[in-house]
Amino acid sequence: MWDDAFPSFLIGLREGLEAGLIVSVLVATLVRADARSRLPQVWTGVLAAIGLAMSFGAVLTFTVASLSATAQETFGGTLSVVAVAFVTAMVFWMRRSAHNLSGEIKDKVTGSLTMGASVLILTSFLAVGREGLETALFLWTTAQAAGESGGPLTGAAIGLVLSVGLCWCLYRRVLKINLTKFFTATGAVLIVIAAGVLGYGLRDLQEGGVLSGRTAYAVDLSGSVDAGSWYSTLVQGVFNLTPTMTWLQVVGYAGYLAVAMTLFVRGVHITTPKPAPDREAPPAREAPAQDAPPARRRPAWVVPVAVVTVPALLAGLAVAVGRPKPSAAQTVAVSEKECGKGFTAPKPGPQTFQMHNTGDQTSEVYLVDPATNAVYGEIEGLAPGTTRALVATVAGGTYAWRCVPTNGTAVTSKAVRVTGGDGAKAVVPVSEHDLAGPLAQYRTYVDKGLATLVAQTRTLADDIRHDHLGKARTDWLTAHRTYASLGAAYGTFEDYDQKINGRADGLTGGVHDTDFTGFHRVEYGLWHGEPATSLTGPARQLTADATGLRKAFPRQDFDPSDLPLRAHEILENTLQFELTGDTDEGSGTNLATADANLAGTRELLTVLRPLLTTRSPHLLPTLDADIARLQKLLDAARHGGSWTPVEQLDAPAGAHVDGATGQLLEDLSPVPDLLEIRKSA
């Protein structure tokens, strides 16, 4: 989080200090002019500026939330470029004006004293408001780049609080800061950060289709740089440099940095004229004649309340007006005879359809592109007489409903054409035929693995029979890792899985129960000092069960739909059992088992890769990077033929392994949906 926090911390500190210095000068000028009664007017203007900045941030947030995915990319990219322009202008303005900022503000305040309260409020509002708007815009763009991380807001909050403390110390003359050097140093850093924001914005504009070249990569280090490592995360968070960058990003980043930094550094050495001496405050206006009627004064709370509520109300109005109003939901019939009845061409954007089953069978219903069979939305198990809502994003294209009764034939409605809009996401359905090839490949992999397992368990049994227990421990781990790499087939192994890899949990006698068999029974004996004579039987039984599984597997039913599910479930078990040490019976090799589980996951993704490539081309590089990151962490726990036990990992190392596994699980979660066998085809 802290790598995302630094850019926002710096902008919060710098912008907060600028605004705070302005307020300090305003207050000091009024105090010296013996006009303390006018201080509430300054605070009113400051309060209004803060309210405006917060309202501006709210408008940006809620506006982008109502846009389609492509429009969000365009909107975010545009604002990123605008933010870079504002920050660049601010950096150069402050470098030029820091030395005489106090004199300029004193002149404005002194002139305002001779005029009404509204002028002083406006002076403070304009002085602080610009800093507030710049801060809101830049923080919004950095938060967009950070995704769901709370770092930008945390960093900005710390920077603003620190700037308030510094300004108070400066005002009370407790602290002295060379502001010229401060703004020069922070300005140079901000230029580097702004270059990264510009690159991020250009990438968003490419993703949104505004700029071309989104697949023309100048840098692609995704295969050699771990995107989840601390150093990569730090570089991405602070500088917005990613392992993969397009030519436009690189040219924009390098060009902006070269031009802006050159001009900034050259400007630092230019001698600036000394500020003009402060003018004396003008004499106070004469008091009104005694017999003049007293002016009617408004309550003191009216103006502060107004300047806070008005921007908030305007922001709410902008959000309410700018958000697209949902269209009235269409009620669409679902049955063999009336599939799609009531369906008319919807408007582009998010739509809700009320699907009502008018038939006498439970049905599945899909919103599809009839030309490609791509699915935009679906409802499973819609019972007769019931109605359920289906929400889908509609854009330019052809749409139809496909109704699939439980015991009937699929029926497709008349197609309608929609023009305009974007952001609609469809999933190309997978059939059993599509999964037949990957399933055959994976069955071959498992069959070879089982043949190896039988040979390895025989070696293990021979070790124990000849009382070579040291060698047996090594061969036990080799055989157990082979079995652990076949995780995607566990559901097919039926009762053999419990016999071969069952745990003592739930058994009356625990580890001493006669039904406790397989790898973990042998593990317990090998690492708890049991003699070879007591382990010969369990080892022989393990070999017999492995042999029985090897013979039974070709006849066992392997449901094709299980294949995509296992991609996620293997590592779920790893996180639940291996990384908690729950299955350890003394060997301390849970991480070795986790490594074998990861190998099984990698093999499964290999056979599914052709199907995933056509349905989600950006998912596989992410998964490859996740797997490489976890593999690196597991390799660090391996020391020749031994492994660090889970409970002996230090807290940071354990957290990294858990985090990498969790991230891989999260990124694997779309696989079952992408490759789900649907009846819509």
C-alpha positions in Angstrom: 0.0 0.0 0.0 2.8 2.4 0.8 4.3 2.3 -2.7 0.9 3.7 -3.9 0.8 6.2 -1.0 4.0 8.0 -1.8 2.9 10.1 -4.9 -0.3 11.1 -3.1 1.6 11.9 0.1 3.9 14.2 -1.8 1.0 16.0 -3.6 -0.9 16.3 -0.3 2.1 17.7 1.5 3.1 20.1 -1.3 -0.4 21.3 -2.2 -1.4 21.4 1.5 1.7 23.5 2.3 0.9 25.9 -0.6 -2.7 26.4 0.5 -1.6 26.6 4.2 1.0 29.2 3.4 -1.6 31.3 1.6 -4.0 31.0 4.5 -1.2 31.9 7.0 -0.3 35.0 5.0 -4.0 36.0 4.9 -4.4 35.6 8.6 -1.1 37.3 9.5 -2.0 40.3 7.3 -5.4 40.8 8.9 -3.9 40.5 12.4 -1.2 43.1 11.7 -3.8 45.4 10.2 -5.8 45.1 13.4 -8.7 43.5 11.5 -9.3 40.3 13.5 -13.0 40.7 13.1 -12.5 39.9 9.4 -10.9 36.5 10.1 -14.3 34.6 9.9 -14.5 35.8 6.3 -11.2 34.2 5.5 -12.2 30.9 7.1 -15.5 31.1 5.2 -13.6 31.3 1.9 -11.3 28.5 2.9 -14.2 26.3 3.9 -15.9 27.0 0.6 -12.8 26.0 -1.3 -12.5 22.7 0.6 -16.2 22.0 -0.1 -15.7 22.7 -3.8 -12.7 20.3 -4.0 -14.5 17.5 -2.2 -17.5 18.0 -4.4 -15.3 17.9 -7.5 -13.8 14.6 -6.4 -17.3 13.2 -5.8 -18.5 14.2 -9.3 -15.4 12.5 -10.9 -16.0 9.3 -8.9 -19.7 8.9 -9.5 -19.4 10.0 -13.1 -16.9 7.3 -14.0 -19.0 4.7 -12.1 -21.9 5.2 -14.5 -19.9 4.7 -17.7 -19.2 1.6 -19.7 -15.8 -0.1 -19.4 -14.5 1.5 -22.6 -15.8 4.9 -21.7 -14.2 4.6 -18.2 -10.8 4.1 -19.8 -11.3 7.1 -22.1 -12.6 9.3 -19.2 -9.8 8.2 -16.9 -7.1 8.7 -19.5 -8.3 12.1 -20.4 -8.3 13.3 -16.8 -4.9 11.8 -16.3 -3.5 14.0 -19.1 -5.4 17.0 -17.7 -4.0 16.3 -14.3 -0.5 16.2 -15.7 -1.0 19.6 -17.3 -2.3 21.1 -14.0 0.5 19.7 -11.9 3.1 20.8 -14.5 1.7 24.3 -14.5 1.6 24.3 -10.7 5.2 23.2 -10.4 6.5 25.9 -12.7 4.3 28.6 -11.2 5.4 27.8 -7.7 9.1 27.7 -8.7 8.6 31.2 -10.2 6.4 32.7 -7.5 7.5 31.2 -4.2 9.9 34.1 -3.4 7.2 36.8 -3.6 4.1 34.9 -2.8 3.7 36.6 0.5 3.9 40.1 -1.0 1.3 39.4 -3.7 -1.3 38.0 -1.2 -0.7 40.9 1.2 -1.5 43.4 -1.6 -4.7 41.5 -2.4 -5.8 41.4 1.2 -4.9 45.0 1.9 -7.1 46.0 -1.1 -9.9 43.8 0.1 -10.0 45.5 3.5 -11.4 48.6 1.9 -14.2 46.7 0.3 -17.0 44.4 1.5 -16.9 41.0 3.2 -17.7 39.2 0.0 -14.5 40.4 -1.6 -12.3 39.0 1.2 -14.3 35.7 1.1 -13.7 35.6 -2.7 -10.0 36.3 -2.3 -9.4 33.5 0.2 -11.7 31.2 -1.8 -9.8 31.7 -5.1 -6.4 31.5 -3.4 -7.1 28.1 -1.8 -9.7 26.8 -4.3 -7.2 26.4 -7.1 -4.9 24.3 -4.9 -7.9 22.2 -3.8 -9.1 21.5 -7.4 -5.5 20.5 -8.4 -5.2 18.2 -5.4 -8.6 16.5 -6.0 -7.8 15.9 -9.7 -4.4 14.5 -9.2 -5.5 12.3 -6.2 -8.3 10.9 -8.3 -6.0 10.0 -11.2 -3.4 8.3 -8.8 -6.3 6.4 -7.1 -7.5 5.2 -10.4 -4.0 3.9 -11.2 -3.7 2.2 -7.9 -7.0 0.2 -8.3 -8.5 -0.9 -5.1 -5.5 0.0 -2.9 -6.2 2.4 -0.1 -2.6 3.8 -0.4 -3.4 7.0 -2.3 -6.0 8.2 0.2 -3.8 7.2 3.2 -0.8 9.0 1.7 -2.8 12.1 0.9 -4.2 12.3 4.4 -0.8 12.0 6.0 0.6 14.6 3.7 -2.2 17.1 4.4 -2.0 16.6 8.1 1.7 17.1 8.0 1.3 20.3 5.9 -1.1 21.7 8.4 1.3 21.1 11.2 4.2 22.7 9.3 2.1 25.7 8.4 1.1 26.2 12.1 4.8 26.0 13.1 5.7 28.5 10.4 2.9 30.9 11.5 4.0 30.7 15.1 7.6 31.1 14.0 8.5 27.8 15.7 10.0 26.4 12.5 11.9 27.9 9.5 11.9 26.3 6.1 13.7 27.4 3.0 10.6 27.3 0.8 12.5 27.9 -2.4 14.6 24.8 -1.9 11.5 22.8 -0.7 9.4 23.6 -3.7 12.4 23.0 -6.1 13.1 19.6 -4.7 9.5 18.4 -4.5 8.8 20.0 -8.0 11.5 17.8 -9.5 10.0 14.6 -7.9 6.5 15.6 -9.0 7.7 15.9 -12.6 8.9 12.3 -12.5 5.6 11.2 -11.0 3.6 13.2 -13.5 5.5 11.5 -16.3 4.3 8.1 -15.0 0.7 9.4 -14.7 0.9 10.6 -18.3 2.1 7.2 -19.4 -0.8 5.6 -17.5 -3.3 8.0 -19.1 -2.0 7.3 -22.6 -2.5 3.6 -22.0 -6.1 4.2 -20.8 -6.7 6.2 -24.0 -5.4 3.3 -26.0 -7.6 0.8 -24.1 -10.5 3.1 -24.8 -9.8 3.1 -28.5 -9.1 6.8 -28.7 -5.4 6.3 -29.5 -4.0 3.4 -31.6 -1.1 1.1 -30.9 -2.3 -0.7 -27.8 -0.7 -3.9 -28.9 2.5 -2.3 -30.1 4.8 -3.0 -27.1 8.1 -1.3 -26.8 8.9 -3.1 -23.5 7.6 -6.5 -22.4 9.3 -7.9 -19.4 6.3 -9.8 -18.1 8.2 -13.1 -18.6 11.3 -12.0 -16.7 10.0 -9.5 -14.1 7.8 -10.7 -11.2 4.9 -8.2 -11.3 4.1 -9.1 -7.7 7.6 -8.6 -6.2 8.2 -5.8 -3.8 10.5 -3.9 -6.1 8.1 -4.2 -9.1 5.2 -3.1 -6.9 7.3 -0.1 -5.7 8.2 1.0 -9.2 4.7 0.7 -10.4 3.2 2.5 -7.4 5.6 5.5 -7.4 6.5 5.9 -11.1 3.6 4.1 -12.8 6.1 2.1 -14.8 4.9 -1.5 -15.6 6.7 -4.5 -17.0 4.7 -4.1 -20.2 4.5 -0.7 -21.9 3.5 0.4 -25.4 5.6 2.6 -27.7 3.2 5.5 -27.1 3.6 5.2 -23.3 7.4 5.0 -23.6 7.7 8.0 -26.0 5.2 10.0 -23.9 7.0 9.3 -20.6 10.5 9.9 -21.9 9.5 13.0 -24.0 7.6 14.7 -21.2 10.3 13.9 -18.6 13.1 15.2 -20.9 11.3 18.5 -21.8 9.8 19.3 -18.5 12.8 18.4 -16.4 15.2 20.4 -18.7 13.0 23.5 -18.5 12.6 23.1 -14.8 16.3 22.7 -14.0 17.2 25.6 -16.3 14.6 27.8 -14.6 16.0 27.1 -11.2 19.2 29.0 -12.0 17.5 32.1 -13.4 17.9 35.0 -11.0 14.5 36.4 -9.9 13.8 40.0 -8.9 13.5 40.7 -5.3 9.9 41.1 -4.1 8.6 44.6 -3.7 8.4 45.8 -0.1 5.1 45.3 1.6 2.7 48.2 1.5 1.2 49.6 4.6 -2.4 48.8 5.1 -4.8 51.6 4.2 -6.5 53.5 6.9 -9.7 52.1 8.1 -12.8 53.6 6.8 -14.6 56.3 8.8 -17.4 55.1 11.0 -20.9 55.9 9.9 -22.6 58.9 11.4 -24.2 58.3 14.8 -27.7 59.1 13.5 -27.5 56.8 10.6 -29.8 53.8 10.9 -27.9 50.6 11.9 -27.3 48.2 9.0 -29.3 45.0 9.2 -26.8 42.2 9.7 -27.4 38.6 8.6 -26.7 35.8 11.1 -23.0 34.8 11.2 -23.7 31.2 10.3 -25.5 31.8 7.0 -22.5 32.4 4.7 -20.4 29.4 6.0 -23.3 27.0 5.7 -24.2 28.3 2.2 -20.6 28.0 0.9 -20.5 24.3 2.1 -23.9 23.2 1.1 -24.1 24.9 -2.3 -21.1 23.0 -3.9 -22.3 19.8 -2.3 -25.8 20.2 -3.8 -24.4 21.1 -7.2 -22.2 18.0 -7.1 -25.2 15.9 -6.2 -27.2 17.5 -9.0 -24.4 16.9 -11.5 -24.2 13.2 -10.5 -27.9 12.7 -10.7 -28.3 14.4 -14.1 -25.2 12.8 -15.5 -26.0 9.2 -14.5 -27.9 7.4 -17.2 -31.5 6.5 -16.1 -32.3 2.8 -16.3 -34.8 1.8 -18.8 -38.0 0.1 -17.8 -37.4 -3.6 -17.5 -38.8 -5.8 -20.3 -40.8 -8.9 -19.3 -39.7 -11.7 -21.6 -41.4 -15.1 -21.9 -39.4 -18.3 -21.5 -40.8 -21.6 -22.9 -40.6 -23.9 -25.9 -43.6 -22.1 -27.6 -43.1 -18.5 -26.5 -39.3 -18.1 -26.1 -38.5 -14.4 -26.3 -42.1 -13.1 -26.5 -42.2 -9.5 -25.4 -38.5 -8.8 -26.4 -37.9 -5.6 -28.3 -34.6 -4.0 -29.3 -33.3 -2.4 -26.0 -31.3 0.8 -25.7 -27.5 0.5 -25.3 -26.2 0.3 -21.7 -27.0 -1.8 -18.6 -30.5 -3.4 -19.0 -32.6 -5.6 -16.7 -34.9 -8.2 -18.2 -37.6 -9.9 -16.2 -37.6 -13.5 -17.5 -41.0 -15.2 -16.9 -41.3 -19.0 -17.5 -44.7 -19.5 -19.2 -44.1 -23.1 -19.9 -44.5 -26.3 -17.9 -40.8 -27.3 -17.6 -37.8 -25.8 -15.8 -35.6 -24.1 -18.3 -32.3 -22.4 -18.8 -32.4 -19.1 -20.7 -29.5 -17.3 -22.4 -29.1 -13.9 -24.0 -27.0 -14.7 -27.1 -25.5 -13.5 -30.3 -27.2 -16.0 -32.7 -24.4 -15.7 -35.2 -21.6 -16.7 -32.8 -23.6 -18.3 -29.9 -21.7 -15.9 -27.5 -23.5 -15.5 -24.2 -24.2 -12.1 -22.7 -26.3 -13.3 -19.8 -28.0 -16.4 -18.4 -30.4 -17.8 -15.9 -30.2 -21.4 -14.8 -33.1 -23.5 -13.4 -36.0 -21.1 -14.1 -39.0 -23.0 -12.7 -42.5 -22.9 -14.4 -44.5 -19.8 -13.4 -41.6 -18.0 -11.8 -39.9 -14.7 -12.8 -36.2 -13.8 -12.3 -34.2 -10.7 -13.3 -31.4 -11.0 -15.8 -29.0 -8.1 -15.9 -26.8 -7.6 -19.0 -24.9 -4.7 -20.7 -26.2 -4.2 -24.2 -24.1 -2.5 -27.0 -24.0 -2.6 -30.8 -24.8 -6.0 -32.1 -27.4 -8.7 -32.6 -29.3 -10.3 -29.7 -31.7 -13.2 -29.3 -33.0 -15.4 -26.5 -32.3 -19.1 -26.3 -34.6 -21.2 -24.1 -33.5 -24.7 -23.2 -36.2 -26.7 -21.3 -35.0 -29.6 -19.2 -36.5 -32.3 -21.3 -36.9 -30.4 -24.6 -35.2 -28.9 -27.5 -33.4 -25.5 -27.5 -35.5 -22.7 -29.0 -34.1 -19.4 -30.2 -36.2 -16.3 -30.5 -36.2 -13.8 -33.3 -33.1 -11.6 -33.3 -33.1 -7.9 -32.8 -30.4 -5.4 -33.8 -28.9 -2.8 -31.4 -26.8 0.2 -32.6 -24.4 2.3 -30.5 -22.9 1.9 -27.1 -20.0 -0.2 -25.9 -18.9 -2.3 -22.9 -20.9 -5.4 -23.7 -18.9 -8.6 -22.7 -19.8 -12.0 -24.1 -18.5 -15.4 -23.4 -18.2 -17.9 -26.2 -19.8 -21.1 -24.9 -17.9 -24.3 -24.5 -19.3 -27.7 -25.5 -18.3 -31.2 -24.4 -16.7 -31.6 -27.8 -14.5 -28.5 -27.1 -13.2 -30.1 -23.8 -12.8 -33.6 -25.3 -9.2 -32.8 -26.6 -8.0 -31.2 -23.3 -9.6 -34.0 -21.4 -7.8 -36.7 -23.4 -4.5 -34.9 -23.0 -5.0 -34.7 -19.2 -6.0 -38.3 -18.9 -2.8 -39.3 -20.7 -0.8 -37.1 -18.2 -2.6 -38.8 -15.2 -2.1 -42.3 -16.6 1.6 -41.7 -16.9 1.7 -40.2 -13.4 -0.1 -43.2 -12.0 2.4 -45.6 -13.7 5.2 -43.6 -12.1 3.4 -43.7 -8.7 3.1 -47.5 -8.7 6.9 -47.8 -9.3 7.8 -45.3 -6.6 5.5 -46.9 -4.0 7.1 -50.3 -4.7 10.5 -48.7 -4.1 9.2 -47.2 -0.9 7.9 -50.6 0.3 11.2 -52.3 -0.5 13.1 -49.6 1.5 11.0 -50.3 4.5 11.1 -54.1 4.1 14.9 -54.0 4.1 14.9 -51.5 7.1 16.4 -48.7 5.0 14.3 -46.1 6.8 16.5 -43.1 5.9 16.2 -43.9 2.2 12.5 -44.6 2.8 11.9 -41.0 4.0 13.4 -39.6 0.8 11.5 -42.1 -1.4 8.3 -41.4 0.5 8.5 -37.7 -0.4 9.2 -38.5 -4.0 6.2 -40.7 -4.4 3.9 -38.4 -2.4 4.8 -35.4 -4.6 3.9 -37.5 -7.7 0.5 -38.2 -6.3 0.0 -34.6 -5.3 0.7 -33.4 -8.8 -2.4 -35.3 -10.1 -4.8 -33.1 -8.1 -7.2 -32.4 -10.9 -8.2 -36.1 -11.0 -8.9 -36.6 -7.3 -12.7 -36.5 -7.9 -12.3 -39.3 -10.4 -10.3 -41.6 -8.1 -13.4 -42.4 -6.0 -12.5 -44.4 -2.8 -8.9 -44.8 -3.8 -8.1 -41.2 -2.8 -9.1 -41.8 0.8 -7.1 -45.1 0.8 -4.0 -43.5 -0.7 -4.0 -40.0 0.8 -6.6 -40.0 3.6 -6.1 -38.3 7.0 -6.6 -39.5 10.5 -9.2 -36.7 11.2 -12.5 -38.2 12.2 -11.2 -41.7 12.9 -12.0 -43.1 16.3 -8.4 -44.2 17.0 -6.8 -41.2 15.3 -3.3 -42.0 13.9 -3.6 -45.5 15.6 -6.8 -46.4 13.9 -6.7 -49.5 11.7 -8.5 -47.5 8.9 -5.7 -44.9 8.8 -3.8 -46.0 5.7 -1.8 -44.6 2.8 0.9 -41.9 2.6 0.1 -40.2 5.8 0.1 -43.4 7.8 3.5 -44.3 6.5 4.6 -40.7 7.1 3.6 -40.8 10.7 5.5 -44.0 11.3 8.7 -42.9 9.4 9.0 -39.6 11.4 7.8 -40.9 14.8 10.4 -43.7 15.2 8.2 -46.7 14.4 10.3 -49.8 13.5 10.3 -51.2 9.9 8.3 -54.2 11.0 5.3 -52.1 11.9 5.5 -50.1 8.7 5.9 -53.0 6.3 2.1 -53.7 6.2 1.0 -50.1 5.6 3.7 -49.7 2.9 2.6 -52.9 1.1 -1.0 -51.7 1.3 -0.1 -48.4 -0.2 1.5 -50.1 -3.1 -1.5 -52.3 -3.6 -3.9 -49.3 -3.6 -1.8 -47.4 -6.1 -1.7 -50.4 -8.4 -5.5 -50.8 -8.0 -6.0 -47.2 -8.9 -3.7 -47.5 -11.9 -5.8 -50.4 -13.3 -9.2 -48.8 -12.5 -8.5 -45.3 -13.9 -9.0 -46.0 -17.6 -12.5 -47.2 -16.8 -13.4 -44.3 -14.4 -15.7 -41.6 -15.5 -14.0 -38.2 -15.8 -16.7 -35.5 -16.3 -15.3 -32.9 -18.8 -17.0 -30.1 -16.9 -14.8 -31.0 -13.8 -11.6 -30.1 -15.7 -12.1 -26.3 -15.5 -13.3 -26.5 -11.9 -10.1 -28.3 -10.8 -8.0 -25.4 -12.0 -9.3 -23.5 -8.9 -9.9 -26.3 -6.5 -6.4 -27.8 -6.4 -4.9 -24.6 -4.9 -7.9 -24.1 -2.7 -7.0 -27.3 -1.0 -3.3 -26.2 -0.9 -4.3 -23.0 0.9 -6.6 -24.8 3.3 -4.5 -27.9 4.2 -0.9 -27.6 3.1 -0.1 -23.9 3.9 -1.7 -24.4 7.4 0.3 -27.5 8.1 -2.9 -29.3 8.8 -1.9 -32.5 6.9 1.6 -32.7 8.4 2.3 -36.0 10.2 5.9 -35.3 11.0 7.8 -34.9 7.8 7.4 -31.1 7.6 7.1 -31.3 3.8 3.8 -29.4 3.3 5.6 -26.9 1.1 6.9 -29.7 -1.1 3.3 -30.9 -1.5 2.3 -27.3 -2.3 5.0 -27.2 -5.0 3.6 -30.5 -6.5 0.0 -29.0 -6.4 1.3 -26.0 -8.3 2.9 -28.3 -10.9 -0.5 -30.0 -11.3 -2.2 -26.7 -11.8 0.4 -25.6 -14.4 -0.2 -28.9 -16.3 -4.0 -28.4 -16.2 -3.7 -24.8 -17.5 -1.4 -26.1 -20.3 -4.2 -28.4 -21.7 -6.8 -25.6 -21.2 -4.6 -22.9 -22.8 -6.1 -23.0 -26.3 -9.6 -22.5 -25.0 -8.6 -19.8 -22.6 -6.6 -17.9 -25.3 -9.6 -17.4 -27.5 -11.9 -16.4 -24.6 -9.7 -14.3 -22.3 -6.3 -13.5 -24.0 -5.2 -11.2 -21.1 -5.9 -13.8 -18.4 -3.1 -16.3 -19.2 -0.2 -13.8 -18.9 -1.5 -12.8 -15.5 -1.8 -16.4 -14.4 1.7 -17.1 -15.8 3.1 -14.2 -13.7 1.2 -15.4 -10.6 2.6 -19.0 -11.0 6.1 -17.7 -11.5 5.9 -15.6 -8.4 4.6 -18.4 -6.2 7.1 -20.9 -7.7 9.9 -18.5 -6.7 8.7 -18.3 -3.1 8.4 -22.1 -2.9 11.8 -22.6 -4.4 13.3 -20.4 -1.6 12.0 -22.9 1.0 13.7 -25.8 -0.7 17.2 -26.7 0.4 18.5 -29.6 -1.7 16.4 -32.6 -0.7 14.8 -30.9 2.3 12.1 -28.3 2.7 11.4 -25.6 5.4 8.4 -26.7 7.5 5.5 -24.3 7.2 5.6 -23.6 10.9 9.2 -22.6 10.7 8.7 -19.9 8.0 9.2 -16.4 9.4 6.1 -14.2 9.4 6.9 -12.2 6.3 7.8 -15.3 4.3 4.7 -17.1 5.3 2.6 -14.1 4.5 4.2 -13.8 1.1 3.4 -17.5 0.2 -0.2 -17.1 1.5 -0.6 -13.9 -0.4 0.8 -15.2 -3.7 -1.4 -18.3 -3.4 -4.4 -16.2 -2.7 -3.7 -13.9 -5.6 -3.3 -16.9 -8.0 -6.6 -18.3 -6.7 -8.3 -15.0 -7.3 -7.0 -14.8 -10.8 -8.0 -18.4 -11.5 -11.6 -17.8 -10.4 -12.9 -16.8 -13.9 -11.7 -20.1 -15.5 -14.7 -22.2 -14.5 -17.1 -19.5 -15.8 -15.2 -19.1 -19.0 -15.1 -22.8 -19.7 -18.5 -23.8 -18.4 -20.4 -26.2 -20.6 -23.6 -24.4 -21.6 -26.6 -25.8 -23.4 -26.9 -22.5 -25.4 -24.8 -23.7 -28.3 
